[in-house]
Amino acid sequence: MTTANPTTATESTAPVPHMAGNFAPVKDEVTAYDLPVTGTIPPELTGWFLRNGPNPRDAASRHWFFGDGMVHGLRLEGGRAVSYRNRWVRTASFTDGTPAVDELGRRNLTASAANTHVVRHAGRTLALVESSFPYEIDCRPGHELETIGAHDFGGRLTTAMTAHPKTCPTTGELHFFGYGGPHPPYLTYHRANAAGELEVSRPIDVPAPTMMHDFHLTAAHVVFMDLPVVFDRSRPGMPYAWDPEYGARLGVLRRDDPYGEIRWLSIDPCYVFHALNAHDDGAQRIVLHVARYPDYGADNPSHLWRWTIDLASGTVSEEQLDDQFCEFPRIDDRLAGQAARFGHAISAEVPGSGPIPGALLRYDLHSGAVVRHDFGPGRTPSEAAFAPADDRPGGPGWLLSYVHDAADDTSDLVILDAEDVSAAPVATVHLPQRVPYGFHGNWLPDPVS
């Protein structure tokens, strides 16, 4: 059974790349039940697979990053694809047209596209974009994906929140930062406890407002990436520009001293949207894995690199690990900040609009081996999230990705065995409508009662 809720969005005929092909928005909010499946869905998977991304209602959308956020959700239970639904996040901008900056130049952090990520912490499911407050959405039965409202941690959060917070698997703390304000401090580090209470908000002094999309967490450290993509109000579209004269550096903060000194270490100019993982290697070394671009530009692909910080010498060694294009790197999040052996990423082609995924890569970060899953001609995956098979971090599990088929302009959820990614899919769930290219999401298993 399928129901559709028509909206004001229209399929765009604009010639801009981010409004064409599978970048183009869908116009309906759909609810469908009992979806057809090829193969067998693992019966252990009971929960939601959610993925966020831009779905602009306005055909004049200026940039892919600015589109109204839409969450696509697939409900799995006991080997069945129970339902699919897609919903716009009803932010203040979406419902009331609230501007990000008012006529007096004051920033409104409830004005949001909420289009980049969706995470769960302390019982809340949050849709995120790095320019604003998070928005809570409802995953309870009968309320699936409805918007609850902006979440400011009981009034304690006074900056934007990154779309890439990190949950410590040991303490349950949520670590994140805010950036993007027009006045210093340009960066603020935050930490919420396992109950979701904001306990730390610490301003960090950086020379200028750079675009800081992601950061790193280890068992003992937080590491910030201050890279040379600097705010430039004069630019159309994204108001940031590559400025190699700014320099590039990593800032190391001890987790046990959140208001203490940040140690800055220089690296070669580059840009990083997404970190794979980081871990401490003894007391004086930190190992970081990133999808690194040589600069900030649409025609330059990213590759997997390893940075090793030596705190004793105050230096960083930099090494490219693979020559295949990669983006959207992920691990088993139960190993966040620890020495995870395996990572996954999407391999990328490089058309004029930027990287488009083409295959899935599984990296063995110990041996350097890379295993590849090609989805077939014209079949393009989105970011793959890890769903564990049991309670052993780093153990068996599955990789879940929405895959677009250009031949018939349809989308599937594809489930791969994480330990045998080159094999045929374990299951393919056929969706009632196309899922446009988007950003990030998660497998959210039902809480254990």
Secondary structure, DSSP 8 states (H G I E B T S, - for coil): -EEEEE-S-------SGGGSGGGS---EEEEEES--EEE---TT--EEEEEEEE--SSTT---GGGS-EEEEEEEEETTEEEEEEEEE---HHHHH---SB-TTS-B-TT-----SEEEEETTEEEEE-TTS--EEEE-STTSTTEEEEE--TTTT--S---S--EE-TTT--EEEEEE--SSS--EEEEEE-TTS-EEEEEEE--SS-B----EEE-SSEEEEEE-SEEE-TTSSSS-EEE-GGG-EEEEEEETT-TTS--EEEEE-S-EEEEEEEEEE-SSSEEEEEEEEESSS-TT---EEEEEEEETTTTEEEEEE--SS--EEEE--GGGTTS--SEEEEEEEE--TTS-EEEEEEEEETTT--EEEEE--TTEEE---EEEESSS-TTSSEEEEEEEEETTTTEEEEEEEETT-TTS--SEEEE-SS-------EEEEE----
